Amino acid sequence: MTLPEYNNSVWAKLITGKITREFKLFAVKVLISELRLTFLAQPTEATLRTCARQLHAFFKFNKHNPRAFADLMKIFN
């Protein structure tokens, strides 16, 4: 699986809470919680894009981590 771009609508749905998943990797749980709080504090398109970029960057950096990959698969499957 290739990593979907940060502007894929699924990232935004995850950050806004429109979709939810159960994640194994603690870092993913914490990051998504922080990004949701950031977006709730300032619910603008710019904030949402910034949060999506951060989440995308996390998965790009951790692309060889099997647990991060498993959590990524949960998001996009």
PDB file of N, H, CA, C and O in Angstrom:
ATOM      1  N   MET A   1       0.842  -1.183   0.000  1.00  0.00           N
ATOM      2  CA  MET A   1       0.000   0.000   0.000  1.00  0.00           C
ATOM      3  C   MET A   1       0.883   1.239   0.000  1.00  0.00           C
ATOM      4  O   MET A   1       1.846   1.331   0.761  1.00  0.00           O
ATOM      5  N   THR A   2       0.548   2.176  -0.849  1.00  0.00           N
ATOM      6  H   THR A   2      -0.234   2.102  -1.467  1.00  0.00           H
ATOM      7  CA  THR A   2       1.260   3.450  -0.836  1.00  0.00           C
ATOM      8  C   THR A   2       0.542   4.392   0.117  1.00  0.00           C
ATOM      9  O   THR A   2      -0.672   4.310   0.304  1.00  0.00           O
ATOM     10  N   LEU A   3       1.296   5.265   0.700  1.00  0.00           N
ATOM     11  H   LEU A   3       2.282   5.333   0.549  1.00  0.00           H
ATOM     12  CA  LEU A   3       0.746   6.212   1.663  1.00  0.00           C
ATOM     13  C   LEU A   3      -0.076   7.266   0.933  1.00  0.00           C
ATOM     14  O   LEU A   3       0.462   7.996   0.101  1.00  0.00           O
ATOM     15  N   PRO A   4      -1.376   7.360   1.232  1.00  0.00           N
ATOM     16  CA  PRO A   4      -2.197   8.387   0.586  1.00  0.00           C
ATOM     17  C   PRO A   4      -1.706   9.788   0.952  1.00  0.00           C
ATOM     18  O   PRO A   4      -1.210  10.007   2.057  1.00  0.00           O
ATOM     19  N   GLU A   5      -1.843  10.717   0.037  1.00  0.00           N
ATOM     20  H   GLU A   5      -2.245  10.539  -0.861  1.00  0.00           H
ATOM     21  CA  GLU A   5      -1.398  12.089   0.264  1.00  0.00           C
ATOM     22  C   GLU A   5      -2.160  12.727   1.424  1.00  0.00           C
ATOM     23  O   GLU A   5      -3.250  12.284   1.785  1.00  0.00           O
ATOM     24  N   TYR A   6      -1.577  13.756   1.990  1.00  0.00           N
ATOM     25  H   TYR A   6      -0.691  14.116   1.696  1.00  0.00           H
ATOM     26  CA  TYR A   6      -2.175  14.409   3.156  1.00  0.00           C
ATOM     27  C   TYR A   6      -3.536  15.035   2.838  1.00  0.00           C
ATOM     28  O   TYR A   6      -4.347  15.239   3.742  1.00  0.00           O
ATOM     29  N   ASN A   7      -3.791  15.337   1.572  1.00  0.00           N
ATOM     30  H   ASN A   7      -3.132  15.171   0.838  1.00  0.00           H
ATOM     31  CA  ASN A   7      -5.063  15.962   1.217  1.00  0.00           C
ATOM     32  C   ASN A   7      -6.169  14.948   0.934  1.00  0.00           C
ATOM     33  O   ASN A   7      -7.258  15.326   0.502  1.00  0.00           O
ATOM     34  N   ASN A   8      -5.900  13.668   1.172  1.00  0.00           N
ATOM     35  H   ASN A   8      -5.016  13.361   1.523  1.00  0.00           H
ATOM     36  CA  ASN A   8      -6.930  12.641   1.057  1.00  0.00           C
ATOM     37  C   ASN A   8      -7.986  12.904   2.134  1.00  0.00           C
ATOM     38  O   ASN A   8      -7.639  13.155   3.289  1.00  0.00           O
ATOM     39  N   SER A   9      -9.241  12.851   1.776  1.00  0.00           N
ATOM     40  H   SER A   9      -9.522  12.647   0.838  1.00  0.00           H
ATOM     41  CA  SER A   9     -10.317  13.214   2.698  1.00  0.00           C
ATOM     42  C   SER A   9     -10.408  12.316   3.928  1.00  0.00           C
ATOM     43  O   SER A   9     -10.985  12.716   4.939  1.00  0.00           O
ATOM     44  N   VAL A  10      -9.854  11.125   3.858  1.00  0.00           N
ATOM     45  H   VAL A  10      -9.386  10.800   3.037  1.00  0.00           H
ATOM     46  CA  VAL A  10      -9.913  10.207   5.003  1.00  0.00           C
ATOM     47  C   VAL A  10      -9.120  10.765   6.187  1.00  0.00           C
ATOM     48  O   VAL A  10      -9.534  10.599   7.334  1.00  0.00           O
ATOM     49  N   TRP A  11      -7.987  11.423   5.926  1.00  0.00           N
ATOM     50  H   TRP A  11      -7.650  11.558   4.994  1.00  0.00           H
ATOM     51  CA  TRP A  11      -7.223  12.037   7.027  1.00  0.00           C
ATOM     52  C   TRP A  11      -8.111  13.039   7.763  1.00  0.00           C
ATOM     53  O   TRP A  11      -8.171  13.038   8.993  1.00  0.00           O
ATOM     54  N   ALA A  12      -8.794  13.885   7.010  1.00  0.00           N
ATOM     55  H   ALA A  12      -8.745  13.886   6.011  1.00  0.00           H
ATOM     56  CA  ALA A  12      -9.659  14.909   7.614  1.00  0.00           C
ATOM     57  C   ALA A  12     -10.791  14.270   8.403  1.00  0.00           C
ATOM     58  O   ALA A  12     -11.124  14.734   9.494  1.00  0.00           O
ATOM     59  N   LYS A  13     -11.381  13.222   7.869  1.00  0.00           N
ATOM     60  H   LYS A  13     -11.110  12.845   6.983  1.00  0.00           H
ATOM     61  CA  LYS A  13     -12.473  12.541   8.576  1.00  0.00           C
ATOM     62  C   LYS A  13     -11.987  11.938   9.888  1.00  0.00           C
ATOM     63  O   LYS A  13     -12.711  11.938  10.883  1.00  0.00           O
ATOM     64  N   LEU A  14     -10.776  11.431   9.887  1.00  0.00           N
ATOM     65  H   LEU A  14     -10.187  11.430   9.078  1.00  0.00           H
ATOM     66  CA  LEU A  14     -10.208  10.860  11.107  1.00  0.00           C
ATOM     67  C   LEU A  14      -9.949  11.954  12.135  1.00  0.00           C
ATOM     68  O   LEU A  14     -10.245  11.774  13.317  1.00  0.00           O
ATOM     69  N   ILE A  15      -9.409  13.071  11.706  1.00  0.00           N
ATOM     70  H   ILE A  15      -9.169  13.217  10.746  1.00  0.00           H
ATOM     71  CA  ILE A  15      -9.099  14.177  12.617  1.00  0.00           C
ATOM     72  C   ILE A  15     -10.368  14.809  13.186  1.00  0.00           C
ATOM     73  O   ILE A  15     -10.412  15.173  14.361  1.00  0.00           O
ATOM     74  N   THR A  16     -11.379  14.937  12.365  1.00  0.00           N
ATOM     75  H   THR A  16     -11.343  14.641  11.410  1.00  0.00           H
ATOM     76  CA  THR A  16     -12.625  15.554  12.831  1.00  0.00           C
ATOM     77  C   THR A  16     -13.488  14.587  13.629  1.00  0.00           C
ATOM     78  O   THR A  16     -14.457  15.007  14.262  1.00  0.00           O
ATOM     79  N   GLY A  17     -13.159  13.319  13.612  1.00  0.00           N
ATOM     80  H   GLY A  17     -12.372  12.978  13.098  1.00  0.00           H
ATOM     81  CA  GLY A  17     -13.926  12.330  14.357  1.00  0.00           C
ATOM     82  C   GLY A  17     -15.092  11.748  13.585  1.00  0.00           C
ATOM     83  O   GLY A  17     -15.902  11.013  14.149  1.00  0.00           O
ATOM     84  N   LYS A  18     -15.192  12.066  12.296  1.00  0.00           N
ATOM     85  H   LYS A  18     -14.534  12.663  11.837  1.00  0.00           H
ATOM     86  CA  LYS A  18     -16.270  11.506  11.479  1.00  0.00           C
ATOM     87  C   LYS A  18     -16.102  10.005  11.282  1.00  0.00           C
ATOM     88  O   LYS A  18     -17.077   9.279  11.090  1.00  0.00           O
ATOM     89  N   ILE A  19     -14.852   9.549  11.330  1.00  0.00           N
ATOM     90  H   ILE A  19     -14.059  10.139  11.486  1.00  0.00           H
ATOM     91  CA  ILE A  19     -14.583   8.115  11.370  1.00  0.00           C
ATOM     92  C   ILE A  19     -13.689   7.849  12.571  1.00  0.00           C
ATOM     93  O   ILE A  19     -12.872   8.691  12.943  1.00  0.00           O
ATOM     94  N   THR A  20     -13.841   6.702  13.162  1.00  0.00           N
ATOM     95  H   THR A  20     -14.505   6.018  12.859  1.00  0.00           H
ATOM     96  CA  THR A  20     -13.013   6.310  14.299  1.00  0.00           C
ATOM     97  C   THR A  20     -12.492   4.899  14.065  1.00  0.00           C
ATOM     98  O   THR A  20     -13.116   4.090  13.378  1.00  0.00           O
ATOM     99  N   ARG A  21     -11.369   4.634  14.636  1.00  0.00           N
ATOM    100  H   ARG A  21     -10.863   5.291  15.195  1.00  0.00           H
ATOM    101  CA  ARG A  21     -10.755   3.316  14.557  1.00  0.00           C
ATOM    102  C   ARG A  21     -10.108   3.012  15.904  1.00  0.00           C
ATOM    103  O   ARG A  21      -9.809   3.920  16.678  1.00  0.00           O
ATOM    104  N   GLU A  22      -9.898   1.735  16.173  1.00  0.00           N
ATOM    105  H   GLU A  22     -10.141   0.997  15.544  1.00  0.00           H
ATOM    106  CA  GLU A  22      -9.146   1.300  17.344  1.00  0.00           C
ATOM    107  C   GLU A  22      -7.722   1.021  16.898  1.00  0.00           C
ATOM    108  O   GLU A  22      -7.488   0.178  16.032  1.00  0.00           O
ATOM    109  N   PHE A  23      -6.773   1.730  17.493  1.00  0.00           N
ATOM    110  H   PHE A  23      -6.963   2.415  18.197  1.00  0.00           H
ATOM    111  CA  PHE A  23      -5.376   1.594  17.087  1.00  0.00           C
ATOM    112  C   PHE A  23      -4.564   0.817  18.116  1.00  0.00           C
ATOM    113  O   PHE A  23      -4.860   0.846  19.311  1.00  0.00           O
ATOM    114  N   LYS A  24      -3.549   0.130  17.640  1.00  0.00           N
ATOM    115  H   LYS A  24      -3.309   0.107  16.670  1.00  0.00           H
ATOM    116  CA  LYS A  24      -2.648  -0.640  18.501  1.00  0.00           C
ATOM    117  C   LYS A  24      -1.496   0.213  19.021  1.00  0.00           C
ATOM    118  O   LYS A  24      -1.115   0.107  20.187  1.00  0.00           O
ATOM    119  N   LEU A  25      -0.948   1.050  18.160  1.00  0.00           N
ATOM    120  H   LEU A  25      -1.257   1.136  17.213  1.00  0.00           H
ATOM    121  CA  LEU A  25       0.244   1.823  18.498  1.00  0.00           C
ATOM    122  C   LEU A  25      -0.146   3.025  19.356  1.00  0.00           C
ATOM    123  O   LEU A  25      -0.934   3.872  18.936  1.00  0.00           O
ATOM    124  N   PHE A  26       0.412   3.086  20.555  1.00  0.00           N
ATOM    125  H   PHE A  26       1.053   2.398  20.896  1.00  0.00           H
ATOM    126  CA  PHE A  26       0.068   4.148  21.492  1.00  0.00           C
ATOM    127  C   PHE A  26       0.347   5.530  20.907  1.00  0.00           C
ATOM    128  O   PHE A  26      -0.428   6.464  21.114  1.00  0.00           O
ATOM    129  N   ALA A  27       1.437   5.656  20.189  1.00  0.00           N
ATOM    130  H   ALA A  27       2.066   4.897  20.021  1.00  0.00           H
ATOM    131  CA  ALA A  27       1.792   6.950  19.592  1.00  0.00           C
ATOM    132  C   ALA A  27       0.705   7.432  18.626  1.00  0.00           C
ATOM    133  O   ALA A  27       0.439   8.631  18.549  1.00  0.00           O
ATOM    134  N   VAL A  28       0.091   6.534  17.909  1.00  0.00           N
ATOM    135  H   VAL A  28       0.307   5.560  17.971  1.00  0.00           H
ATOM    136  CA  VAL A  28      -0.985   6.901  16.987  1.00  0.00           C
ATOM    137  C   VAL A  28      -2.195   7.401  17.780  1.00  0.00           C
ATOM    138  O   VAL A  28      -2.809   8.408  17.427  1.00  0.00           O
ATOM    139  N   LYS A  29      -2.522   6.691  18.842  1.00  0.00           N
ATOM    140  H   LYS A  29      -2.023   5.874  19.128  1.00  0.00           H
ATOM    141  CA  LYS A  29      -3.646   7.109  19.690  1.00  0.00           C
ATOM    142  C   LYS A  29      -3.433   8.519  20.239  1.00  0.00           C
ATOM    143  O   LYS A  29      -4.338   9.352  20.203  1.00  0.00           O
ATOM    144  N   VAL A  30      -2.242   8.773  20.740  1.00  0.00           N
ATOM    145  H   VAL A  30      -1.506   8.097  20.769  1.00  0.00           H
ATOM    146  CA  VAL A  30      -1.929  10.078  21.322  1.00  0.00           C
ATOM    147  C   VAL A  30      -1.941  11.164  20.253  1.00  0.00           C
ATOM    148  O   VAL A  30      -2.528  12.227  20.451  1.00  0.00           O
ATOM    149  N   LEU A  31      -1.303  10.900  19.133  1.00  0.00           N
ATOM    150  H   LEU A  31      -0.826  10.036  18.972  1.00  0.00           H
ATOM    151  CA  LEU A  31      -1.237  11.897  18.068  1.00  0.00           C
ATOM    152  C   LEU A  31      -2.626  12.273  17.562  1.00  0.00           C
ATOM    153  O   LEU A  31      -2.929  13.456  17.404  1.00  0.00           O
ATOM    154  N   ILE A  32      -3.459  11.287  17.310  1.00  0.00           N
ATOM    155  H   ILE A  32      -3.213  10.327  17.438  1.00  0.00           H
ATOM    156  CA  ILE A  32      -4.800  11.584  16.814  1.00  0.00           C
ATOM    157  C   ILE A  32      -5.601  12.355  17.857  1.00  0.00           C
ATOM    158  O   ILE A  32      -6.343  13.273  17.509  1.00  0.00           O
ATOM    159  N   SER A  33      -5.463  11.998  19.116  1.00  0.00           N
ATOM    160  H   SER A  33      -4.860  11.252  19.399  1.00  0.00           H
ATOM    161  CA  SER A  33      -6.152  12.747  20.178  1.00  0.00           C
ATOM    162  C   SER A  33      -5.691  14.201  20.212  1.00  0.00           C
ATOM    163  O   SER A  33      -6.513  15.109  20.340  1.00  0.00           O
ATOM    164  N   GLU A  34      -4.399  14.423  20.101  1.00  0.00           N
ATOM    165  H   GLU A  34      -3.732  13.686  19.997  1.00  0.00           H
ATOM    166  CA  GLU A  34      -3.866  15.788  20.103  1.00  0.00           C
ATOM    167  C   GLU A  34      -4.328  16.572  18.880  1.00  0.00           C
ATOM    168  O   GLU A  34      -4.671  17.749  18.987  1.00  0.00           O
ATOM    169  N   LEU A  35      -4.337  15.927  17.730  1.00  0.00           N
ATOM    170  H   LEU A  35      -4.058  14.971  17.643  1.00  0.00           H
ATOM    171  CA  LEU A  35      -4.769  16.613  16.510  1.00  0.00           C
ATOM    172  C   LEU A  35      -6.256  16.957  16.565  1.00  0.00           C
ATOM    173  O   LEU A  35      -6.671  18.009  16.077  1.00  0.00           O
ATOM    174  N   ARG A  36      -7.051  16.077  17.154  1.00  0.00           N
ATOM    175  H   ARG A  36      -6.714  15.223  17.551  1.00  0.00           H
ATOM    176  CA  ARG A  36      -8.481  16.376  17.311  1.00  0.00           C
ATOM    177  C   ARG A  36      -8.681  17.582  18.219  1.00  0.00           C
ATOM    178  O   ARG A  36      -9.497  18.457  17.930  1.00  0.00           O
ATOM    179  N   LEU A  37      -7.933  17.624  19.317  1.00  0.00           N
ATOM    180  H   LEU A  37      -7.270  16.913  19.552  1.00  0.00           H
ATOM    181  CA  LEU A  37      -8.035  18.766  20.235  1.00  0.00           C
ATOM    182  C   LEU A  37      -7.587  20.061  19.560  1.00  0.00           C
ATOM    183  O   LEU A  37      -8.201  21.111  19.744  1.00  0.00           O
ATOM    184  N   THR A  38      -6.527  19.976  18.790  1.00  0.00           N
ATOM    185  H   THR A  38      -6.028  19.122  18.640  1.00  0.00           H
ATOM    186  CA  THR A  38      -6.044  21.144  18.050  1.00  0.00           C
ATOM    187  C   THR A  38      -7.118  21.645  17.096  1.00  0.00           C
ATOM    188  O   THR A  38      -7.378  22.846  17.014  1.00  0.00           O
ATOM    189  N   PHE A  39      -7.737  20.723  16.382  1.00  0.00           N
ATOM    190  H   PHE A  39      -7.526  19.747  16.449  1.00  0.00           H
ATOM    191  CA  PHE A  39      -8.775  21.118  15.433  1.00  0.00           C
ATOM    192  C   PHE A  39     -10.004  21.676  16.155  1.00  0.00           C
ATOM    193  O   PHE A  39     -10.597  22.656  15.702  1.00  0.00           O
ATOM    194  N   LEU A  40     -10.385  21.064  17.264  1.00  0.00           N
ATOM    195  H   LEU A  40      -9.904  20.268  17.632  1.00  0.00           H
ATOM    196  CA  LEU A  40     -11.550  21.552  18.010  1.00  0.00           C
ATOM    197  C   LEU A  40     -11.310  22.948  18.572  1.00  0.00           C
ATOM    198  O   LEU A  40     -12.241  23.746  18.677  1.00  0.00           O
ATOM    199  N   ALA A  41     -10.069  23.243  18.931  1.00  0.00           N
ATOM    200  H   ALA A  41      -9.312  22.595  18.845  1.00  0.00           H
ATOM    201  CA  ALA A  41      -9.739  24.567  19.472  1.00  0.00           C
ATOM    202  C   ALA A  41      -9.811  25.637  18.392  1.00  0.00           C
ATOM    203  O   ALA A  41     -10.123  26.793  18.679  1.00  0.00           O
ATOM    204  N   GLN A  42      -9.524  25.259  17.160  1.00  0.00           N
ATOM    205  H   GLN A  42      -9.270  24.320  16.927  1.00  0.00           H
ATOM    206  CA  GLN A  42      -9.561  26.210  16.046  1.00  0.00           C
ATOM    207  C   GLN A  42     -10.024  25.466  14.786  1.00  0.00           C
ATOM    208  O   GLN A  42      -9.206  25.064  13.959  1.00  0.00           O
ATOM    209  N   PRO A  43     -11.339  25.290  14.652  1.00  0.00           N
ATOM    210  CA  PRO A  43     -11.873  24.474  13.554  1.00  0.00           C
ATOM    211  C   PRO A  43     -11.921  25.203  12.208  1.00  0.00           C
ATOM    212  O   PRO A  43     -12.987  25.598  11.735  1.00  0.00           O
ATOM    213  N   THR A  44     -10.758  25.369  11.616  1.00  0.00           N
ATOM    214  H   THR A  44      -9.892  25.049  12.001  1.00  0.00           H
ATOM    215  CA  THR A  44     -10.665  26.013  10.298  1.00  0.00           C
ATOM    216  C   THR A  44     -10.064  25.035   9.301  1.00  0.00           C
ATOM    217  O   THR A  44      -9.469  24.026   9.678  1.00  0.00           O
ATOM    218  N   GLU A  45     -10.230  25.351   8.030  1.00  0.00           N
ATOM    219  H   GLU A  45     -10.714  26.171   7.724  1.00  0.00           H
ATOM    220  CA  GLU A  45      -9.633  24.520   6.975  1.00  0.00           C
ATOM    221  C   GLU A  45      -8.114  24.502   7.087  1.00  0.00           C
ATOM    222  O   GLU A  45      -7.482  23.472   6.852  1.00  0.00           O
ATOM    223  N   ALA A  46      -7.532  25.634   7.443  1.00  0.00           N
ATOM    224  H   ALA A  46      -8.046  26.471   7.634  1.00  0.00           H
ATOM    225  CA  ALA A  46      -6.077  25.708   7.577  1.00  0.00           C
ATOM    226  C   ALA A  46      -5.586  24.793   8.698  1.00  0.00           C
ATOM    227  O   ALA A  46      -4.575  24.106   8.546  1.00  0.00           O
ATOM    228  N   THR A  47      -6.295  24.785   9.811  1.00  0.00           N
ATOM    229  H   THR A  47      -7.116  25.342   9.934  1.00  0.00           H
ATOM    230  CA  THR A  47      -5.925  23.909  10.921  1.00  0.00           C
ATOM    231  C   THR A  47      -6.062  22.453  10.510  1.00  0.00           C
ATOM    232  O   THR A  47      -5.198  21.630  10.812  1.00  0.00           O
ATOM    233  N   LEU A  48      -7.139  22.141   9.827  1.00  0.00           N
ATOM    234  H   LEU A  48      -7.841  22.810   9.581  1.00  0.00           H
ATOM    235  CA  LEU A  48      -7.367  20.771   9.382  1.00  0.00           C
ATOM    236  C   LEU A  48      -6.260  20.308   8.432  1.00  0.00           C
ATOM    237  O   LEU A  48      -5.781  19.180   8.548  1.00  0.00           O
ATOM    238  N   ARG A  49      -5.856  21.153   7.510  1.00  0.00           N
ATOM    239  H   ARG A  49      -6.245  22.070   7.416  1.00  0.00           H
ATOM    240  CA  ARG A  49      -4.759  20.813   6.597  1.00  0.00           C
ATOM    241  C   ARG A  49      -3.459  20.590   7.356  1.00  0.00           C
ATOM    242  O   ARG A  49      -2.722  19.646   7.071  1.00  0.00           O
ATOM    243  N   THR A  50      -3.178  21.459   8.320  1.00  0.00           N
ATOM    244  H   THR A  50      -3.776  22.226   8.551  1.00  0.00           H
ATOM    245  CA  THR A  50      -1.957  21.324   9.114  1.00  0.00           C
ATOM    246  C   THR A  50      -1.964  20.011   9.893  1.00  0.00           C
ATOM    247  O   THR A  50      -0.957  19.306   9.940  1.00  0.00           O
ATOM    248  N   CYS A  51      -3.088  19.690  10.495  1.00  0.00           N
ATOM    249  H   CYS A  51      -3.907  20.263  10.457  1.00  0.00           H
ATOM    250  CA  CYS A  51      -3.207  18.442  11.250  1.00  0.00           C
ATOM    251  C   CYS A  51      -3.059  17.230  10.330  1.00  0.00           C
ATOM    252  O   CYS A  51      -2.400  16.253  10.685  1.00  0.00           O
ATOM    253  N   ALA A  52      -3.666  17.297   9.168  1.00  0.00           N
ATOM    254  H   ALA A  52      -4.201  18.090   8.880  1.00  0.00           H
ATOM    255  CA  ALA A  52      -3.556  16.189   8.202  1.00  0.00           C
ATOM    256  C   ALA A  52      -2.110  16.005   7.761  1.00  0.00           C
ATOM    257  O   ALA A  52      -1.642  14.877   7.609  1.00  0.00           O
ATOM    258  N   ARG A  53      -1.411  17.100   7.558  1.00  0.00           N
ATOM    259  H   ARG A  53      -1.792  18.016   7.681  1.00  0.00           H
ATOM    260  CA  ARG A  53       0.013  17.005   7.182  1.00  0.00           C
ATOM    261  C   ARG A  53       0.827  16.350   8.289  1.00  0.00           C
ATOM    262  O   ARG A  53       1.713  15.541   8.012  1.00  0.00           O
ATOM    263  N   GLN A  54       0.532  16.694   9.542  1.00  0.00           N
ATOM    264  H   GLN A  54      -0.187  17.351   9.767  1.00  0.00           H
ATOM    265  CA  GLN A  54       1.261  16.112  10.669  1.00  0.00           C
ATOM    266  C   GLN A  54       1.001  14.617  10.775  1.00  0.00           C
ATOM    267  O   GLN A  54       1.926  13.839  11.007  1.00  0.00           O
ATOM    268  N   LEU A  55      -0.248  14.214  10.606  1.00  0.00           N
ATOM    269  H   LEU A  55      -1.000  14.846  10.418  1.00  0.00           H
ATOM    270  CA  LEU A  55      -0.579  12.800  10.675  1.00  0.00           C
ATOM    271  C   LEU A  55       0.056  12.038   9.514  1.00  0.00           C
ATOM    272  O   LEU A  55       0.584  10.941   9.698  1.00  0.00           O
ATOM    273  N   HIS A  56       0.003  12.611   8.345  1.00  0.00           N
ATOM    274  H   HIS A  56      -0.426  13.502   8.195  1.00  0.00           H
ATOM    275  CA  HIS A  56       0.638  12.010   7.170  1.00  0.00           C
ATOM    276  C   HIS A  56       2.142  11.869   7.402  1.00  0.00           C
ATOM    277  O   HIS A  56       2.723  10.827   7.096  1.00  0.00           O
ATOM    278  N   ALA A  57       2.770  12.910   7.939  1.00  0.00           N
ATOM    279  H   ALA A  57       2.299  13.756   8.187  1.00  0.00           H
ATOM    280  CA  ALA A  57       4.215  12.888   8.189  1.00  0.00           C
ATOM    281  C   ALA A  57       4.577  11.795   9.197  1.00  0.00           C
ATOM    282  O   ALA A  57       5.607  11.137   9.052  1.00  0.00           O
ATOM    283  N   PHE A  58       3.748  11.601  10.202  1.00  0.00           N
ATOM    284  H   PHE A  58       2.911  12.135  10.320  1.00  0.00           H
ATOM    285  CA  PHE A  58       3.998  10.544  11.185  1.00  0.00           C
ATOM    286  C   PHE A  58       4.060   9.181  10.494  1.00  0.00           C
ATOM    287  O   PHE A  58       4.995   8.411  10.709  1.00  0.00           O
ATOM    288  N   PHE A  59       3.060   8.891   9.666  1.00  0.00           N
ATOM    289  H   PHE A  59       2.300   9.517   9.492  1.00  0.00           H
ATOM    290  CA  PHE A  59       3.037   7.596   9.000  1.00  0.00           C
ATOM    291  C   PHE A  59       4.142   7.472   7.957  1.00  0.00           C
ATOM    292  O   PHE A  59       4.656   6.377   7.732  1.00  0.00           O
ATOM    293  N   LYS A  60       4.505   8.553   7.334  1.00  0.00           N
ATOM    294  H   LYS A  60       4.088   9.443   7.517  1.00  0.00           H
ATOM    295  CA  LYS A  60       5.619   8.512   6.383  1.00  0.00           C
ATOM    296  C   LYS A  60       6.928   8.201   7.108  1.00  0.00           C
ATOM    297  O   LYS A  60       7.729   7.395   6.634  1.00  0.00           O
ATOM    298  N   PHE A  61       7.139   8.840   8.254  1.00  0.00           N
ATOM    299  H   PHE A  61       6.489   9.495   8.639  1.00  0.00           H
ATOM    300  CA  PHE A  61       8.355   8.617   9.039  1.00  0.00           C
ATOM    301  C   PHE A  61       8.410   7.187   9.574  1.00  0.00           C
ATOM    302  O   PHE A  61       9.488   6.600   9.676  1.00  0.00           O
ATOM    303  N   ASN A  62       7.249   6.629   9.916  1.00  0.00           N
ATOM    304  H   ASN A  62       6.374   7.105   9.834  1.00  0.00           H
ATOM    305  CA  ASN A  62       7.177   5.298  10.526  1.00  0.00           C
ATOM    306  C   ASN A  62       6.744   4.210   9.550  1.00  0.00           C
ATOM    307  O   ASN A  62       6.179   3.194   9.956  1.00  0.00           O
ATOM    308  N   LYS A  63       7.007   4.423   8.275  1.00  0.00           N
ATOM    309  H   LYS A  63       7.466   5.248   7.946  1.00  0.00           H
ATOM    310  CA  LYS A  63       6.511   3.497   7.266  1.00  0.00           C
ATOM    311  C   LYS A  63       7.067   2.078   7.396  1.00  0.00           C
ATOM    312  O   LYS A  63       6.467   1.140   6.872  1.00  0.00           O
ATOM    313  N   HIS A  64       8.185   1.904   8.074  1.00  0.00           N
ATOM    314  H   HIS A  64       8.672   2.666   8.499  1.00  0.00           H
ATOM    315  CA  HIS A  64       8.759   0.572   8.228  1.00  0.00           C
ATOM    316  C   HIS A  64       8.403  -0.072   9.561  1.00  0.00           C
ATOM    317  O   HIS A  64       8.837  -1.186   9.854  1.00  0.00           O
ATOM    318  N   ASN A  65       7.618   0.624  10.360  1.00  0.00           N
ATOM    319  H   ASN A  65       7.265   1.529  10.123  1.00  0.00           H
ATOM    320  CA  ASN A  65       7.169   0.075  11.637  1.00  0.00           C
ATOM    321  C   ASN A  65       5.923  -0.770  11.379  1.00  0.00           C
ATOM    322  O   ASN A  65       4.910  -0.245  10.916  1.00  0.00           O
ATOM    323  N   PRO A  66       5.984  -2.070  11.673  1.00  0.00           N
ATOM    324  CA  PRO A  66       4.842  -2.942  11.358  1.00  0.00           C
ATOM    325  C   PRO A  66       3.552  -2.546  12.072  1.00  0.00           C
ATOM    326  O   PRO A  66       2.469  -2.657  11.496  1.00  0.00           O
ATOM    327  N   ARG A  67       3.655  -2.090  13.306  1.00  0.00           N
ATOM    328  H   ARG A  67       4.534  -1.999  13.773  1.00  0.00           H
ATOM    329  CA  ARG A  67       2.435  -1.693  14.030  1.00  0.00           C
ATOM    330  C   ARG A  67       1.858  -0.396  13.468  1.00  0.00           C
ATOM    331  O   ARG A  67       0.639  -0.240  13.402  1.00  0.00           O
ATOM    332  N   ALA A  68       2.711   0.523  13.066  1.00  0.00           N
ATOM    333  H   ALA A  68       3.702   0.396  13.119  1.00  0.00           H
ATOM    334  CA  ALA A  68       2.225   1.753  12.437  1.00  0.00           C
ATOM    335  C   ALA A  68       1.561   1.416  11.101  1.00  0.00           C
ATOM    336  O   ALA A  68       0.523   1.983  10.758  1.00  0.00           O
ATOM    337  N   PHE A  69       2.161   0.498  10.354  1.00  0.00           N
ATOM    338  H   PHE A  69       3.004   0.038  10.632  1.00  0.00           H
ATOM    339  CA  PHE A  69       1.578   0.086   9.082  1.00  0.00           C
ATOM    340  C   PHE A  69       0.214  -0.573   9.304  1.00  0.00           C
ATOM    341  O   PHE A  69      -0.722  -0.335   8.540  1.00  0.00           O
ATOM    342  N   ALA A  70       0.100  -1.397  10.342  1.00  0.00           N
ATOM    343  H   ALA A  70       0.860  -1.591  10.962  1.00  0.00           H
ATOM    344  CA  ALA A  70      -1.180  -2.047  10.646  1.00  0.00           C
ATOM    345  C   ALA A  70      -2.247  -1.001  10.982  1.00  0.00           C
ATOM    346  O   ALA A  70      -3.399  -1.131  10.566  1.00  0.00           O
ATOM    347  N   ASP A  71      -1.863   0.031  11.731  1.00  0.00           N
ATOM    348  H   ASP A  71      -0.927   0.136  12.068  1.00  0.00           H
ATOM    349  CA  ASP A  71      -2.808   1.094  12.051  1.00  0.00           C
ATOM    350  C   ASP A  71      -3.182   1.903  10.801  1.00  0.00           C
ATOM    351  O   ASP A  71      -4.332   2.313  10.643  1.00  0.00           O
ATOM    352  N   LEU A  72      -2.223   2.122   9.936  1.00  0.00           N
ATOM    353  H   LEU A  72      -1.289   1.789  10.065  1.00  0.00           H
ATOM    354  CA  LEU A  72      -2.505   2.803   8.669  1.00  0.00           C
ATOM    355  C   LEU A  72      -3.512   2.006   7.843  1.00  0.00           C
ATOM    356  O   LEU A  72      -4.422   2.578   7.243  1.00  0.00           O
ATOM    357  N   MET A  73      -3.349   0.710   7.815  1.00  0.00           N
ATOM    358  H   MET A  73      -2.610   0.245   8.302  1.00  0.00           H
ATOM    359  CA  MET A  73      -4.275  -0.151   7.076  1.00  0.00           C
ATOM    360  C   MET A  73      -5.685  -0.053   7.665  1.00  0.00           C
ATOM    361  O   MET A  73      -6.667  -0.129   6.927  1.00  0.00           O
ATOM    362  N   LYS A  74      -5.794   0.113   8.975  1.00  0.00           N
ATOM    363  H   LYS A  74      -4.996   0.174   9.575  1.00  0.00           H
ATOM    364  CA  LYS A  74      -7.105   0.269   9.604  1.00  0.00           C
ATOM    365  C   LYS A  74      -7.776   1.561   9.139  1.00  0.00           C
ATOM    366  O   LYS A  74      -8.996   1.613   8.982  1.00  0.00           O
ATOM    367  N   ILE A  75      -6.981   2.591   8.924  1.00  0.00           N
ATOM    368  H   ILE A  75      -5.990   2.549   9.052  1.00  0.00           H
ATOM    369  CA  ILE A  75      -7.538   3.872   8.509  1.00  0.00           C
ATOM    370  C   ILE A  75      -8.087   3.786   7.095  1.00  0.00           C
ATOM    371  O   ILE A  75      -9.168   4.307   6.822  1.00  0.00           O
ATOM    372  N   PHE A  76      -7.376   3.151   6.211  1.00  0.00           N
ATOM    373  H   PHE A  76      -6.498   2.728   6.432  1.00  0.00           H
ATOM    374  CA  PHE A  76      -7.729   3.190   4.792  1.00  0.00           C
ATOM    375  C   PHE A  76      -8.383   1.914   4.263  1.00  0.00           C
ATOM    376  O   PHE A  76      -8.535   1.757   3.052  1.00  0.00           O
ATOM    377  N   ASN A  77      -8.765   1.018   5.143  1.00  0.00           N
ATOM    378  H   ASN A  77      -8.641   1.146   6.127  1.00  0.00           H
ATOM    379  CA  ASN A  77      -9.503  -0.186   4.700  1.00  0.00           C
ATOM    380  C   ASN A  77     -10.833  -0.266   5.380  1.00  0.00           C
ATOM    381  O   ASN A  77     -11.594  -1.203   5.139  1.00  0.00           O
TER     382      ASN A  77
END
